[in-house]
Structures are given as structure tokens and as C-alpha cells.
Amino acid sequence: MRVMAQVAMVMNLDKCIGCHTCSVTCKQAWTNRKGTEYVWFNNVETLPGQGYPRRWEDQEKWKGGWERTRSGRLRLKAGGRAKRLGQIFANPELPQIEDYYQPWTYEYKNLTEAPAGEDMPVARPVSQVTGEPIDKIEWGPNWEDNLGGAPEHAVKDPIVEKIRDEVGERIRMEFEQSFMFYLPRVCEHCLNPACVSACPSGAMYKRVEDGIVLVDQDQCRGWRMCVSSCPYKKVYFNHSTGKAEKCTFCFPRVEVGLPTVCSETCVGRMRYLGVMLYDADKVTEAAAVEDEHDLYPAQLGAFLDPHDPAVQAAARAAGITDEWLDAARRSPVHDLIATYQVALPLHPEYRTMPMVWYVPPLSPVVDAVAATGSDGEDAGNLFGAIDALRIPVEYLAELLAAGDTYVVEAVLRRMAAMRAYMRRVNLGQDRDESIAAAVGLTGQEIEDMFRLLAVAKYEDRYVIPTAARADADALADSHPLDDGCPVSAEALGGSRPLLNLSPTRRSA
């Protein structure tokens, strides 16, 4: 057993309101500069829809992620080293700017500086890439918001195309009317990242201490193999610097115990951050299981129980500090993923073992029941509705469980049981343990899960090791400066900075 630790994220899709605050704050913090005009490290997609970039889930076209060979080994879907070397100067699986969108601004000076006259001045859209006027804006990073244009665009969703044969042509209209939800997306910071393996220059790397995947800007040569090999299309090419860039998981904030910007500013309070312990020796085996339906349980099996004394001893032997072990024991992410098992990985069939997981939305099921005039919070009604509403369950299964509807149904049943059980509690009625037992939980576990998912406070949603902050505070107390700066090179005697504030390699 080789114990490693990673900071991971869970998003509760039942609470996402599609406000895009996370996208805007991330944009301002990380990609508000030349060369990244089209880049959104965090974006929110309305599903069903084609997403950003368009049809990013179509791996038959983009060749992202891993595939299992007949011998049981993993290889990049983009091909072996020889094939990728042959395409290093001309990669046909690389998304173009049109697949993302042509970023634009407006000629505002035409409005603010136009002289008085009889004609109304017009601010034409101008490309932020070429500087040329755009005759017609045809796509954007949020083009399908709230299913805008769904009759034309949502039917091209790769998942819709995949399940249409099972559910029939009624998916064209009834599907959009019965089920819609938002999917915020960031880099998955995978345990088995395809982008790292595909990088010819070795610039992409996964940090040993916290699992964050970064790009060494000094090492990057702009080959863009990482862009095509990432199945989630969360690696971008900066056309100004000629380097690859991606979500950094706000590592300068995480290093001092603060949540990511997208988490900090989330209006719906639907993001959770915490530490997951896992057995690094099981990663390759888990990612290479034959049946895609076994990928989710295989990844669950690679995670370790931070309360297990044997795991704690092995973690200390591997150099994991007590601060990290304490954070792992209090981790809300571990509770949602491993304890209550209500969070699922995004497209586990890509075999990258993602570490940003999602609690599937139950609200559309509740709304569908209420629309019939029935009690939308009754456990029996909800359990029946989950079985009856086959289209959304199948869609969620393709998104979060490699098509295994049993897994999604089990999660939705637990969420439905929590609603029904807690409604009785809030109305002052007797606790009905049979509701909890029906989904394999106890009443106390249901209440604990409710507190975490519904009313958790800031410190309960974000449990990040604060050892770096403690070290910084200690240095500040021991080296007071006249100019008010707590730490400087002079105060440290010319030694290296305390925190690594640039995305460069810290660990081999």
C-alpha cells in the first residue's frame, strides 16, 4: 500500500442555480489577459447541450482519455508514441477556435465618442483574437444557457445521440421539457491524467503533495498534445505565449488553507473541498478494469479510510503530515464520495480517474412528481418516479456512471430518502427509520448527510490542511518588519520563499 493524498472537490448539482459567478470570478483571477480571451478554466453548461467546446464528449472525434487494449493494458486513445510523434506538427484531433467560440468585444468608442447627429451610433462586435469585425455571432461559451436554442442544438448533444435509440424520437421534445440541469466544469485533476502522459516535453505534471495537475511554463513547448488528450478539454493553448494553460485549482490559495476562487464565490454553496487518501498502487489496476461499469467501484476501492489506524501509519511513513491526516478525517469530500456514496465521477469511462465528483440532481424528479398533483416530497412517490422517469436516469448514467443506471438510481434514492426523512423531522413528526433503512442508511446518517448537503457552514464545506498558513504565521511573528510585510527575502536571510506562488514543479 502506497498512501498518497489529494485535495479533491465535490459539486452538488441539486443546488447549482446556473448564475455563472464561479466562471466570472475564475476568469478575473486567472484568464483576464492577452491570449486567454476564449479560455474559461471554469464554465457552467446547461444539459442537455453540446457544451464548451462544442461536443467535447465526442471522444470518437477528439480521441481523449485512455482505452483498454485486448491484453488489458491502458494506452492513450490518441495512439501510441509513434503516432503522436507523427502528428506533433499537425494534430487533426485539436479543437479549433470555432469549436470554442470567437471571443469578442464591442467598439464602445463609437457610442461614447460619437458626435451629435441624426444617426444612431452602433457598437459592432470585434474579435479579440484577430481584431477584425465579426459579421455574425454564432456561438459562445454559454450559448445554450437555460436550454436556449435547445430544439436545434440539444439534439446534437453526444449523450442524447448515444441514448436516442433506447428512448426513441420522443427525446427531441419531451426530454428537454422534463429534465434540465447545470453542470459546472473545471479540470478534474485526475489520478491517471492522460494530459500528463501525452505531453512530449514533460511540462505537464501532477504534484505529489496535493495531486494538483499543473503546467510548467518554462518546460512547455506548445505541442498541444495535452489539449487533444484531455477528454474533458480543460487544457487550453495560449496563442500569445505559445504555452498550454489549465485550471490550477487555485494552488496559491489551497497552499494556505483557503478554498478555490470558484468555491469561495459560489452563490449556491454547492462546492465542497477536502482531502482524499488513496492507494497509488491501485490506480493503474482500477483504471484498467475490463467492464466500464466497474470503473466507479474500482476507483472507490482505491480510496482509503482515513480513520483506519493501519492507513494512518502507512500515511505517516509516506511523509503525510498529521495536519493532512486530520483534514482527511474531517473531509466532506470523503463523506460524500465514500461514506454516503452520493457523489459520482464525471465520465469514468475515460479511465482518467477524475477527482472532481458530482452529486446528481434530484430536483427535476421532484418537480415532475409535483406537476402531476402528487406529493413531491413523499418517499414512495419519489422512489416510483425515479423508476418511471427513464430518460433522465439514463442521461445521468451516461454522464456519471459509464451508462450504469443502477448506480444513479441508488444515489437518487438516497437523496429522495433524505428529503422524505428530513421533512418529517422538520414538521415535528416521528422519525421514520424505515425510510433510511430502505436505502441502506440509518436515521443518524441521513441527518448527518442532510447537514452536510443542505446547511453546512463554511468550515464544514472547505476542510483544507492549514500547515502552510501556520508556518507563515510563525515566521511573521518571528520576523517582524518595519514596512509591515510579514515575510521577505531579507527577513528569511535570503532563503527561498515560503510558498510556491508560480505553477512550477515542486515535487518529482
N, C-alpha and C positions, 0 to 999 in steps of 0.2 A: 504493500500500500504506500503510494507516494502522495501525501496530502498537499494540496495547493488551495489557495484562497482566491476568490474573485468577487469584486463588487458587481452586483447584478441589479436588474430593475424588473419590476412587475407593474403593468398598467391595467387598471380596472376599467374595461371598456363600457361597463354599465354606467359610469359616471362621466365619461367624456362628452362634453356639450359641443364640440367642434368649433370652439372660439378662436383657435389658432394662436392664442397667446404664447404658447410654447414655441411655435415656429418663429414668431416675430422676435421674441427675446433671444432665441438662439441665433437668429440672423444678425441681430445687432451686436451680439457678443463675439461671434466667430467668423461671419462671412460678409461683413459690411465693408467690402474693399474691392479693389480692382481685380478682375479675373475670377471672381466668385459671384458675379451678378446672378447667375442661374442656379447657384448652389443653395440647397436647403438641407443642412445636416439633420434637422427635424422638420418633418412635414406631416400634415394630417389629411388623410384620404377618406373620402366618402365611399362606402361599399354598398352595393356592387358598383364597380367602376374600374377604369383602366389604370389609375394610379399615376405615380410620378417616379421615374419616367414612364411613359406610356407602355402598358403591358409588361412591366418589369418582371412579372411572374412567369412569363413565357420562356422557360429555360430551353425549349427546343430551338428558340431563336438566339438567345443570349449565351447559352452554354455556361451558365453559372453554377457554382457549387460542386459537389462531388457525385460520382456514380460508382456503384459496386461492380467489380468485374466478376466473371464466372468463377475465378479462383477465390473469390471472397475478399479481395483486396480493394482498397479505395484508390481512385485516380480522379484527377480533375476532369470535369465534364468538358472543359475546353480542350482536352487532349494532353498527350504526353509532352515531355520536354522538347522533343524534336519538332513536333507540330507547332508548339508555341514559339520556338525559336524561328521557325519558318515564317511565322506571322508577326514577328516582332516589329517590322516596319510598316505592316499593313494588316491591321486586325479587323476582320469582317464582322466580328461579334461586338464591336464597340458602339454604344449608343451615340447618336449624333445630337446636335443641339436641338433639332426639331423633335426628337424623342422626349427631351425635357421640355423646353419651351424657349422661345426667343425673348430674353428679358428686355423690358422696355421702360422708358420713362417718357415724359411729355415735354414739349417745348413751352415751358411755363412762361418764358420771357415774352412770348407772343401775346400772353394775356396781361402780364404785369407792366410791360413797357410799350404796348401798342398805343399809338397816338389816337386822339379822339377822332371819330369818323362815323360814317353811316353803317359801315360793315361790322359784323360781329367777329372779333378775332378768334382764331381756332388754335388749340394746342395739339399738334399732331403727335402721335406716338413715334418714338425714335428708339432704335435698337441700342441697347447698352453695350453690345458686342462690336457691332460694325459702325455705329454712329449714323447709319442711314435711316431715313423714314420707313416706317412699316405701313404698307397699304392696308393690310387687314390682319387683325389679331385673331388667331385661330386656335390657340391653346395656351394654357398656363399651368402653374404648379397646383392650382386649386380649381381647375376648370369644372370639375364635376361636383362641386360643393353642394350638399343637400340634394344630390341626385339631379343637379341641373343638366338638362340635355340627356337624361337617362334613356329615353326611348331610342336615341341614336347611338349613344356611347356605351351605356352599361352593358348592352348585349355583347360587346367586344371584350368584356372582362374575361381573362383566361379561365378563371374558375367557373364562370357562367357557361362558357363554351364546353368545359370539361364535363359538367353535370347535366347539360341540357338533354342529352339522350336519356338520362334516367328520369327526369321530371317532365319532359315534354315541352312543347312550344308555349305552354301557359307561363313559362318563366319570363317571357318577354314583357308582360304587363303585371301579372299578379305578384310576381316576385318583388318588384320594386315597391309595390303598394303595401306588402305585408312585412317587409323587413328592410331596414336601413340602419347603418351604424357608422361610427367614425373609427378610423384606425390610425393613431399617431405612430410614426415610424422614426427610429434612429438606427445607427449602426448597432448590430446585435452583439458585437464584441465576443464572437463565438469561441467555444473551446477548441474547435477544429477549423480555424478560419481558412477558407480557400484563397482569400486575397493574399495572405502571408505566404502560402506555398507557391502561388503563381508569380510572385514578384521576382524578376530576374536579378535585380541588384541587391536584394536583401534589405530594402528600405522599410518594408512593412514588417512589423514585429509585434509580438504580444508580451506585455510586461509581466515579469514573473511575480512581482509583489502584489498586483491587484487585478491582473487579467485584462487590462485595457489595451486595445489594439491601436497602435499609432503609426505614423509615417515619419521616418527620419528624413527631414527635408534636405539635409546635406548629402544623404546617400541616394535619394530618389533621382532617377534619370528620365522619368517621364515616359516609360514604355507603355503604361496604361493597361498592362495585363491584369492588374488588381481590379481595375474598373470592370472589365468583362467577366472576371472570375467570381466577383462578389454576386451571389444570386439575388441579394436584396437591393443591389445597385445603390449602395450607400458610400461608395468611393467615387470621388469626383476629380476631374482634371482642371487645374487652374491654368487657363490659357495665357495668363500673363506671366506667371513664374515658370511654367512648364513642369510643374510638380503635381503629384497626386495629393489630395487632401480628403479628410473624412472627419466624422464626429470624434471628438477627443474624450467624450464622457466627462467633459469639464474637469480634467485631471488636476488643474491647479486648485480648484475648489475641493475636490474629493480628498486631495492630499492633506488638507487642513480640517477635514471633518464636515465640510459643507456639501449640500446636495447639488446636483447639476442645475444649471440655469432653467432648463425646461421643467424640472421638478419643482424648483423653488417658486416659479411663477404660474404653475398650473392652477387655473381657476377652479376646476372640478375636483382638485385634490385627489387625483386618481393614480398618481405615481408613487411607487414605493422603492426605496433603495436599501440594500443590505448586503451582507457578506454570505457567500455560499462556499462551503468546503467541498472539495471533490477529489476523487482518486484519479490522478493523472494517468496511471497505468491502465485505467479502464476506458479512456476516451476513445482511442482508436477502435477498440473492440466494440464499444457501444455504437459508434458511428457506422460500423460496417456490418451490422446485423442484416440478415437477408430480407426479411419481411419489413416493409416500410411501416406497417402498423406497430412493429416492435421498437421503433426508434424512440418514441416518447418514453415507454417504460425503461428502455435501456439507458437513456440519459438520466432518468430518475434514479436508476441503480448506481450510477456513477457518483451521485451526490452522497455526502457523508453526514452522519448525525453529529452535530457539534456538542451534544450532551453526552456522547459516549466517551467514557474515560480513555479507552484504547485509542480512539480518534484524537482526543486531546493530546495524549502522549506522543503519538506519531506526528501531530502537527507541530508540537514544540520541538521535536527532534529535527523537523524540516525547517526550523527557523521562523515559524509563525508565532508572533508575539501574543502575550496574554490579552493585550488590547484588541487584537483581531479575533481571538477566540471568544472574548466576551461579546464582541459585536456579532459574531456568528451565532452565538446562543440566543441573542435578543433580536435576530434578524427577522423583519416582517416578510422579506422575500422568501426565506426558508419556510416560514409558516405557510404562506400561500401556495408555494410550489410543492413542498414535501409533506407538511403536516396535514393541512386541509385538502391539498391536491385540487385546488380550484383554478390554478394558473396553468396555461399551456404554451408550448413554444411555437413560434411563427414558422410555418413550413418546415417541420422536422425532416421531411423527405429530401431536403437539400444536403443533409448529412454534415452540416457545419456545427451542429450542437449549439444553437443560439442561446444567449444569456439575457435576452430581454423577452420576458414572457407576458402573457395576456390572460386576464380573466374574461371569458366570453360574455357578451351582453345577454341579459335575461329580459330586459325591459320590452323589447318587441313582442316577446311571447306574452307578457302580462298585458300589453296593450291589445293584442289580438283577442285574448280571452275577454277583457273588459268590453271590447267592441260588440261582443255577442250578447251583452247584458248580464253576463255571469260575473261572479266574484273573482276579480283578477289577482287576489292575494290568497285564495284558498289553495291548500296544498294539493288536494285531489284534482281540482280544475287545472292547476299548473302542470302537474305530472301528466295528465291526459293531453294537454295542449302540446307539450314537448314531443310526445309520441306522434301527434297528429300533424304538426307543422313540419313536414319532412324537408321542405325546400330550405328553410334557414338552417336547420341542423346539418344538412348535407353540405351547405355552403361553408358553415363554420368548421366542419370536419375537414374539408379540403384546405382550409386556411390554417388550422391549428393542430390537426391530428393526422395528417397524411391520409385523409379520407376515412378515418375510423370514427363512425358516428357513435359507437358505444361510449367512447371516451368523452365526447362532447355532451352526450345525453347525461352521463354520470355527473359532470360538472354542473350542468344546468339544473339537475335535480337537487344538488346540494344548495345551489343558490335559491331555488324555489323553496326548499325546506327552511332555509334561513329566514326568508320573507314571512312564510306562514307561521313559523315558530315565534319569531320576534313580534309579530302583530299581536299574538295572544298575550305576550309579556307586556307590551306597551298598553294594551287595553285592560290590564289588570286581571286577566283570566288565568286559570291554572295552566302551568307549563305542561305541554303535551309531549312527553318523551317519545311517543311512538313516531312523531314526525321526524325527530332526529335519528331514531333507530332505523327508519326506512331508508336512510342514505348512509348508514354506517357510521354515524357520529353520535356523541352524547349531547344532552342539552347544554352542558357547560361548554363543550367545544363549539356548538352553534353560537352561543353568546360571545365567546371569545372571537370567533370569526366575524361576527357582526360588529364588534367594537373595532376590529382592525379594518374592515372594509367600509364601514359607514361613518364612524365617529372618531377615528384615530386622530390623536393630536400630532403636532409637528414632529416631536421627538420619537413618536411611535412609528411614523411613516418613514423616517430617514434615520437609520442606525448605521453610521459610518465610523470606522476607527478614528480616534482623535489623537493618536500618539504624536503625530507631526505637530498638531496645534499645541500640545503640552510642551513639546521640545521648544517650540517657538516662544511660548510664554516664559519658559525658564531662561532662555537666552536673553529675552527682553529685560527680565528682572536682574540678570547678572551683568548686563552691558548697557546701562542707561546712557543715552546720548543727549547732548545739549540741543541738537536740532530736532529732537522729537522722533527721529527714525529709530525704531526698536532694534533693527539688525542691519549692519552694513559690513562691507569687506574689512574696513578698518577695525570695527568692533570685534570681528571674528579673527583678527590677526592675520588677515589676508587669506584665510582659508576659503574653501568652496562655499557657495550659497547654501543655506539650509534646505530650501525647497527647489526642486527641479521645475522651473517655470517655462520650459520650452519642450516641445514634444520630440525629444531625442532619446536614444536608448539609454536606459538606466541599468538594465539587467540583461545578461546574456540569455 
